[in-house]
Amino acid sequence: MALTLKHIQDTIYIAYKQHGYEKNWNDSGKIGDIAKLGLIITEVSEAIEEIRKPNMNSKNLAFECADIIIRVLNFASRKNINCEIAIKEKHKINMKRGFLHGKDV
């Protein structure tokens, strides 16, 4: 059986809830959503900091990238977004765009 992004998203969200994080973030509305998206930005910042190190560690960078994806999947789960479907649909749209979205090189 192939592992799907939807399965990974569901598994991550179940673990998120089991570890009590949902209770700390059960506020809804725009302020709560902005705070949750801010956590994604924090993970991106950590990846940037890893790249900036004189002796960047590829494994640490990979973990920071994984943290970014995990945060996105958790946010999407809380908003009832199926990332697998959304990524496939958005990819189809992107593939119809011109080279560099029509920008001159």
Chimera marker file (.cmm) of the C-alpha trace (Angstrom):
<marker_set name="trace">
<marker id="1" x="0.000" y="0.000" z="0.000" r="1" g="1" b="0" radius="0.5"/>
<marker id="2" x="1.419" y="3.368" z="-1.029" r="1" g="1" b="0" radius="0.5"/>
<marker id="3" x="1.678" y="6.051" z="1.607" r="1" g="1" b="0" radius="0.5"/>
<marker id="4" x="-0.275" y="9.126" z="0.525" r="1" g="1" b="0" radius="0.5"/>
<marker id="5" x="0.181" y="12.717" z="1.591" r="1" g="1" b="0" radius="0.5"/>
<marker id="6" x="-3.359" y="12.587" z="3.019" r="1" g="1" b="0" radius="0.5"/>
<marker id="7" x="-2.382" y="9.637" z="5.202" r="1" g="1" b="0" radius="0.5"/>
<marker id="8" x="0.736" y="11.483" z="6.408" r="1" g="1" b="0" radius="0.5"/>
<marker id="9" x="-1.346" y="14.612" z="7.087" r="1" g="1" b="0" radius="0.5"/>
<marker id="10" x="-3.900" y="12.615" z="9.094" r="1" g="1" b="0" radius="0.5"/>
<marker id="11" x="-1.204" y="10.767" z="11.063" r="1" g="1" b="0" radius="0.5"/>
<marker id="12" x="0.620" y="13.989" z="11.944" r="1" g="1" b="0" radius="0.5"/>
<marker id="13" x="-2.614" y="15.632" z="13.056" r="1" g="1" b="0" radius="0.5"/>
<marker id="14" x="-3.589" y="12.676" z="15.249" r="1" g="1" b="0" radius="0.5"/>
<marker id="15" x="-0.187" y="12.826" z="16.964" r="1" g="1" b="0" radius="0.5"/>
<marker id="16" x="-0.567" y="16.604" z="17.336" r="1" g="1" b="0" radius="0.5"/>
<marker id="17" x="-3.863" y="16.130" z="19.159" r="1" g="1" b="0" radius="0.5"/>
<marker id="18" x="-2.573" y="13.213" z="21.257" r="1" g="1" b="0" radius="0.5"/>
<marker id="19" x="0.307" y="15.340" z="22.524" r="1" g="1" b="0" radius="0.5"/>
<marker id="20" x="-2.075" y="18.042" z="23.736" r="1" g="1" b="0" radius="0.5"/>
<marker id="21" x="-1.248" y="20.764" z="21.236" r="1" g="1" b="0" radius="0.5"/>
<marker id="22" x="-4.814" y="21.157" z="20.036" r="1" g="1" b="0" radius="0.5"/>
<marker id="23" x="-5.929" y="22.209" z="23.539" r="1" g="1" b="0" radius="0.5"/>
<marker id="24" x="-3.387" y="25.030" z="23.553" r="1" g="1" b="0" radius="0.5"/>
<marker id="25" x="-4.499" y="26.236" z="20.135" r="1" g="1" b="0" radius="0.5"/>
<marker id="26" x="-8.249" y="25.719" z="20.174" r="1" g="1" b="0" radius="0.5"/>
<marker id="27" x="-8.893" y="29.423" z="19.630" r="1" g="1" b="0" radius="0.5"/>
<marker id="28" x="-10.532" y="30.051" z="16.322" r="1" g="1" b="0" radius="0.5"/>
<marker id="29" x="-10.819" y="33.046" z="14.121" r="1" g="1" b="0" radius="0.5"/>
<marker id="30" x="-8.345" y="35.242" z="12.363" r="1" g="1" b="0" radius="0.5"/>
<marker id="31" x="-6.075" y="35.941" z="15.347" r="1" g="1" b="0" radius="0.5"/>
<marker id="32" x="-5.632" y="32.237" z="16.078" r="1" g="1" b="0" radius="0.5"/>
<marker id="33" x="-5.031" y="31.465" z="12.407" r="1" g="1" b="0" radius="0.5"/>
<marker id="34" x="-2.448" y="34.236" z="12.137" r="1" g="1" b="0" radius="0.5"/>
<marker id="35" x="-0.644" y="32.885" z="15.215" r="1" g="1" b="0" radius="0.5"/>
<marker id="36" x="-0.628" y="29.369" z="13.764" r="1" g="1" b="0" radius="0.5"/>
<marker id="37" x="0.717" y="30.630" z="10.437" r="1" g="1" b="0" radius="0.5"/>
<marker id="38" x="3.368" y="32.511" z="12.399" r="1" g="1" b="0" radius="0.5"/>
<marker id="39" x="4.652" y="29.160" z="13.633" r="1" g="1" b="0" radius="0.5"/>
<marker id="40" x="5.288" y="28.188" z="10.016" r="1" g="1" b="0" radius="0.5"/>
<marker id="41" x="7.283" y="31.390" z="9.545" r="1" g="1" b="0" radius="0.5"/>
<marker id="42" x="9.303" y="30.496" z="12.652" r="1" g="1" b="0" radius="0.5"/>
<marker id="43" x="10.215" y="27.138" z="11.108" r="1" g="1" b="0" radius="0.5"/>
<marker id="44" x="11.206" y="28.848" z="7.847" r="1" g="1" b="0" radius="0.5"/>
<marker id="45" x="13.406" y="31.224" z="9.859" r="1" g="1" b="0" radius="0.5"/>
<marker id="46" x="15.088" y="28.263" z="11.528" r="1" g="1" b="0" radius="0.5"/>
<marker id="47" x="15.818" y="26.754" z="8.097" r="1" g="1" b="0" radius="0.5"/>
<marker id="48" x="17.290" y="30.070" z="6.947" r="1" g="1" b="0" radius="0.5"/>
<marker id="49" x="19.495" y="30.184" z="10.035" r="1" g="1" b="0" radius="0.5"/>
<marker id="50" x="20.732" y="26.666" z="9.300" r="1" g="1" b="0" radius="0.5"/>
<marker id="51" x="21.676" y="27.725" z="5.756" r="1" g="1" b="0" radius="0.5"/>
<marker id="52" x="23.488" y="30.783" z="7.082" r="1" g="1" b="0" radius="0.5"/>
<marker id="53" x="25.782" y="28.721" z="9.311" r="1" g="1" b="0" radius="0.5"/>
<marker id="54" x="29.351" y="28.490" z="7.990" r="1" g="1" b="0" radius="0.5"/>
<marker id="55" x="29.153" y="24.684" z="8.201" r="1" g="1" b="0" radius="0.5"/>
<marker id="56" x="25.539" y="24.040" z="7.303" r="1" g="1" b="0" radius="0.5"/>
<marker id="57" x="24.360" y="20.610" z="8.374" r="1" g="1" b="0" radius="0.5"/>
<marker id="58" x="22.224" y="18.999" z="5.654" r="1" g="1" b="0" radius="0.5"/>
<marker id="59" x="20.445" y="16.760" z="8.129" r="1" g="1" b="0" radius="0.5"/>
<marker id="60" x="19.490" y="19.727" z="10.332" r="1" g="1" b="0" radius="0.5"/>
<marker id="61" x="18.244" y="21.572" z="7.240" r="1" g="1" b="0" radius="0.5"/>
<marker id="62" x="16.191" y="18.534" z="6.250" r="1" g="1" b="0" radius="0.5"/>
<marker id="63" x="14.645" y="18.464" z="9.735" r="1" g="1" b="0" radius="0.5"/>
<marker id="64" x="13.792" y="22.169" z="9.518" r="1" g="1" b="0" radius="0.5"/>
<marker id="65" x="12.136" y="21.554" z="6.137" r="1" g="1" b="0" radius="0.5"/>
<marker id="66" x="10.201" y="18.677" z="7.690" r="1" g="1" b="0" radius="0.5"/>
<marker id="67" x="9.096" y="20.976" z="10.526" r="1" g="1" b="0" radius="0.5"/>
<marker id="68" x="7.788" y="23.478" z="7.953" r="1" g="1" b="0" radius="0.5"/>
<marker id="69" x="5.748" y="20.763" z="6.246" r="1" g="1" b="0" radius="0.5"/>
<marker id="70" x="4.475" y="19.395" z="9.555" r="1" g="1" b="0" radius="0.5"/>
<marker id="71" x="3.286" y="22.855" z="10.634" r="1" g="1" b="0" radius="0.5"/>
<marker id="72" x="1.566" y="23.387" z="7.271" r="1" g="1" b="0" radius="0.5"/>
<marker id="73" x="-0.141" y="19.995" z="7.431" r="1" g="1" b="0" radius="0.5"/>
<marker id="74" x="-1.348" y="20.631" z="10.995" r="1" g="1" b="0" radius="0.5"/>
<marker id="75" x="-2.700" y="24.053" z="10.037" r="1" g="1" b="0" radius="0.5"/>
<marker id="76" x="-4.434" y="22.588" z="6.992" r="1" g="1" b="0" radius="0.5"/>
<marker id="77" x="-5.953" y="19.793" z="9.081" r="1" g="1" b="0" radius="0.5"/>
<marker id="78" x="-7.385" y="22.314" z="11.538" r="1" g="1" b="0" radius="0.5"/>
<marker id="79" x="-8.946" y="24.158" z="8.573" r="1" g="1" b="0" radius="0.5"/>
<marker id="80" x="-10.265" y="20.890" z="7.020" r="1" g="1" b="0" radius="0.5"/>
<marker id="81" x="-7.998" y="21.268" z="3.987" r="1" g="1" b="0" radius="0.5"/>
<marker id="82" x="-6.850" y="18.121" z="2.204" r="1" g="1" b="0" radius="0.5"/>
<marker id="83" x="-3.320" y="19.122" z="1.163" r="1" g="1" b="0" radius="0.5"/>
<marker id="84" x="-2.964" y="16.207" z="-1.240" r="1" g="1" b="0" radius="0.5"/>
<marker id="85" x="-5.920" y="17.389" z="-3.321" r="1" g="1" b="0" radius="0.5"/>
<marker id="86" x="-4.954" y="21.061" z="-3.019" r="1" g="1" b="0" radius="0.5"/>
<marker id="87" x="-1.366" y="20.398" z="-4.145" r="1" g="1" b="0" radius="0.5"/>
<marker id="88" x="-2.493" y="18.351" z="-7.146" r="1" g="1" b="0" radius="0.5"/>
<marker id="89" x="-5.015" y="21.007" z="-8.215" r="1" g="1" b="0" radius="0.5"/>
<marker id="90" x="-2.567" y="23.876" z="-7.718" r="1" g="1" b="0" radius="0.5"/>
<marker id="91" x="0.167" y="22.011" z="-9.602" r="1" g="1" b="0" radius="0.5"/>
<marker id="92" x="-2.153" y="21.668" z="-12.609" r="1" g="1" b="0" radius="0.5"/>
<marker id="93" x="-2.742" y="25.440" z="-12.531" r="1" g="1" b="0" radius="0.5"/>
<marker id="94" x="0.973" y="26.150" z="-12.211" r="1" g="1" b="0" radius="0.5"/>
<marker id="95" x="1.818" y="23.882" z="-15.144" r="1" g="1" b="0" radius="0.5"/>
<marker id="96" x="-0.390" y="26.006" z="-17.415" r="1" g="1" b="0" radius="0.5"/>
<marker id="97" x="1.521" y="29.187" z="-16.607" r="1" g="1" b="0" radius="0.5"/>
<marker id="98" x="4.151" y="30.533" z="-18.930" r="1" g="1" b="0" radius="0.5"/>
<marker id="99" x="7.880" y="30.305" z="-18.365" r="1" g="1" b="0" radius="0.5"/>
<marker id="100" x="8.659" y="32.274" z="-15.176" r="1" g="1" b="0" radius="0.5"/>
<marker id="101" x="4.981" y="33.295" z="-15.155" r="1" g="1" b="0" radius="0.5"/>
<marker id="102" x="5.551" y="35.270" z="-18.356" r="1" g="1" b="0" radius="0.5"/>
<marker id="103" x="8.412" y="37.401" z="-16.978" r="1" g="1" b="0" radius="0.5"/>
<marker id="104" x="11.353" y="38.328" z="-19.136" r="1" g="1" b="0" radius="0.5"/>
<marker id="105" x="14.634" y="36.818" z="-18.074" r="1" g="1" b="0" radius="0.5"/>
<link id1="1" id2="2" r="1" g="1" b="0" radius="0.2"/>
<link id1="2" id2="3" r="1" g="1" b="0" radius="0.2"/>
<link id1="3" id2="4" r="1" g="1" b="0" radius="0.2"/>
<link id1="4" id2="5" r="1" g="1" b="0" radius="0.2"/>
<link id1="5" id2="6" r="1" g="1" b="0" radius="0.2"/>
<link id1="6" id2="7" r="1" g="1" b="0" radius="0.2"/>
<link id1="7" id2="8" r="1" g="1" b="0" radius="0.2"/>
<link id1="8" id2="9" r="1" g="1" b="0" radius="0.2"/>
<link id1="9" id2="10" r="1" g="1" b="0" radius="0.2"/>
<link id1="10" id2="11" r="1" g="1" b="0" radius="0.2"/>
<link id1="11" id2="12" r="1" g="1" b="0" radius="0.2"/>
<link id1="12" id2="13" r="1" g="1" b="0" radius="0.2"/>
<link id1="13" id2="14" r="1" g="1" b="0" radius="0.2"/>
<link id1="14" id2="15" r="1" g="1" b="0" radius="0.2"/>
<link id1="15" id2="16" r="1" g="1" b="0" radius="0.2"/>
<link id1="16" id2="17" r="1" g="1" b="0" radius="0.2"/>
<link id1="17" id2="18" r="1" g="1" b="0" radius="0.2"/>
<link id1="18" id2="19" r="1" g="1" b="0" radius="0.2"/>
<link id1="19" id2="20" r="1" g="1" b="0" radius="0.2"/>
<link id1="20" id2="21" r="1" g="1" b="0" radius="0.2"/>
<link id1="21" id2="22" r="1" g="1" b="0" radius="0.2"/>
<link id1="22" id2="23" r="1" g="1" b="0" radius="0.2"/>
<link id1="23" id2="24" r="1" g="1" b="0" radius="0.2"/>
<link id1="24" id2="25" r="1" g="1" b="0" radius="0.2"/>
<link id1="25" id2="26" r="1" g="1" b="0" radius="0.2"/>
<link id1="26" id2="27" r="1" g="1" b="0" radius="0.2"/>
<link id1="27" id2="28" r="1" g="1" b="0" radius="0.2"/>
<link id1="28" id2="29" r="1" g="1" b="0" radius="0.2"/>
<link id1="29" id2="30" r="1" g="1" b="0" radius="0.2"/>
<link id1="30" id2="31" r="1" g="1" b="0" radius="0.2"/>
<link id1="31" id2="32" r="1" g="1" b="0" radius="0.2"/>
<link id1="32" id2="33" r="1" g="1" b="0" radius="0.2"/>
<link id1="33" id2="34" r="1" g="1" b="0" radius="0.2"/>
<link id1="34" id2="35" r="1" g="1" b="0" radius="0.2"/>
<link id1="35" id2="36" r="1" g="1" b="0" radius="0.2"/>
<link id1="36" id2="37" r="1" g="1" b="0" radius="0.2"/>
<link id1="37" id2="38" r="1" g="1" b="0" radius="0.2"/>
<link id1="38" id2="39" r="1" g="1" b="0" radius="0.2"/>
<link id1="39" id2="40" r="1" g="1" b="0" radius="0.2"/>
<link id1="40" id2="41" r="1" g="1" b="0" radius="0.2"/>
<link id1="41" id2="42" r="1" g="1" b="0" radius="0.2"/>
<link id1="42" id2="43" r="1" g="1" b="0" radius="0.2"/>
<link id1="43" id2="44" r="1" g="1" b="0" radius="0.2"/>
<link id1="44" id2="45" r="1" g="1" b="0" radius="0.2"/>
<link id1="45" id2="46" r="1" g="1" b="0" radius="0.2"/>
<link id1="46" id2="47" r="1" g="1" b="0" radius="0.2"/>
<link id1="47" id2="48" r="1" g="1" b="0" radius="0.2"/>
<link id1="48" id2="49" r="1" g="1" b="0" radius="0.2"/>
<link id1="49" id2="50" r="1" g="1" b="0" radius="0.2"/>
<link id1="50" id2="51" r="1" g="1" b="0" radius="0.2"/>
<link id1="51" id2="52" r="1" g="1" b="0" radius="0.2"/>
<link id1="52" id2="53" r="1" g="1" b="0" radius="0.2"/>
<link id1="53" id2="54" r="1" g="1" b="0" radius="0.2"/>
<link id1="54" id2="55" r="1" g="1" b="0" radius="0.2"/>
<link id1="55" id2="56" r="1" g="1" b="0" radius="0.2"/>
<link id1="56" id2="57" r="1" g="1" b="0" radius="0.2"/>
<link id1="57" id2="58" r="1" g="1" b="0" radius="0.2"/>
<link id1="58" id2="59" r="1" g="1" b="0" radius="0.2"/>
<link id1="59" id2="60" r="1" g="1" b="0" radius="0.2"/>
<link id1="60" id2="61" r="1" g="1" b="0" radius="0.2"/>
<link id1="61" id2="62" r="1" g="1" b="0" radius="0.2"/>
<link id1="62" id2="63" r="1" g="1" b="0" radius="0.2"/>
<link id1="63" id2="64" r="1" g="1" b="0" radius="0.2"/>
<link id1="64" id2="65" r="1" g="1" b="0" radius="0.2"/>
<link id1="65" id2="66" r="1" g="1" b="0" radius="0.2"/>
<link id1="66" id2="67" r="1" g="1" b="0" radius="0.2"/>
<link id1="67" id2="68" r="1" g="1" b="0" radius="0.2"/>
<link id1="68" id2="69" r="1" g="1" b="0" radius="0.2"/>
<link id1="69" id2="70" r="1" g="1" b="0" radius="0.2"/>
<link id1="70" id2="71" r="1" g="1" b="0" radius="0.2"/>
<link id1="71" id2="72" r="1" g="1" b="0" radius="0.2"/>
<link id1="72" id2="73" r="1" g="1" b="0" radius="0.2"/>
<link id1="73" id2="74" r="1" g="1" b="0" radius="0.2"/>
<link id1="74" id2="75" r="1" g="1" b="0" radius="0.2"/>
<link id1="75" id2="76" r="1" g="1" b="0" radius="0.2"/>
<link id1="76" id2="77" r="1" g="1" b="0" radius="0.2"/>
<link id1="77" id2="78" r="1" g="1" b="0" radius="0.2"/>
<link id1="78" id2="79" r="1" g="1" b="0" radius="0.2"/>
<link id1="79" id2="80" r="1" g="1" b="0" radius="0.2"/>
<link id1="80" id2="81" r="1" g="1" b="0" radius="0.2"/>
<link id1="81" id2="82" r="1" g="1" b="0" radius="0.2"/>
<link id1="82" id2="83" r="1" g="1" b="0" radius="0.2"/>
<link id1="83" id2="84" r="1" g="1" b="0" radius="0.2"/>
<link id1="84" id2="85" r="1" g="1" b="0" radius="0.2"/>
<link id1="85" id2="86" r="1" g="1" b="0" radius="0.2"/>
<link id1="86" id2="87" r="1" g="1" b="0" radius="0.2"/>
<link id1="87" id2="88" r="1" g="1" b="0" radius="0.2"/>
<link id1="88" id2="89" r="1" g="1" b="0" radius="0.2"/>
<link id1="89" id2="90" r="1" g="1" b="0" radius="0.2"/>
<link id1="90" id2="91" r="1" g="1" b="0" radius="0.2"/>
<link id1="91" id2="92" r="1" g="1" b="0" radius="0.2"/>
<link id1="92" id2="93" r="1" g="1" b="0" radius="0.2"/>
<link id1="93" id2="94" r="1" g="1" b="0" radius="0.2"/>
<link id1="94" id2="95" r="1" g="1" b="0" radius="0.2"/>
<link id1="95" id2="96" r="1" g="1" b="0" radius="0.2"/>
<link id1="96" id2="97" r="1" g="1" b="0" radius="0.2"/>
<link id1="97" id2="98" r="1" g="1" b="0" radius="0.2"/>
<link id1="98" id2="99" r="1" g="1" b="0" radius="0.2"/>
<link id1="99" id2="100" r="1" g="1" b="0" radius="0.2"/>
<link id1="100" id2="101" r="1" g="1" b="0" radius="0.2"/>
<link id1="101" id2="102" r="1" g="1" b="0" radius="0.2"/>
<link id1="102" id2="103" r="1" g="1" b="0" radius="0.2"/>
<link id1="103" id2="104" r="1" g="1" b="0" radius="0.2"/>
<link id1="104" id2="105" r="1" g="1" b="0" radius="0.2"/>
</marker_set>
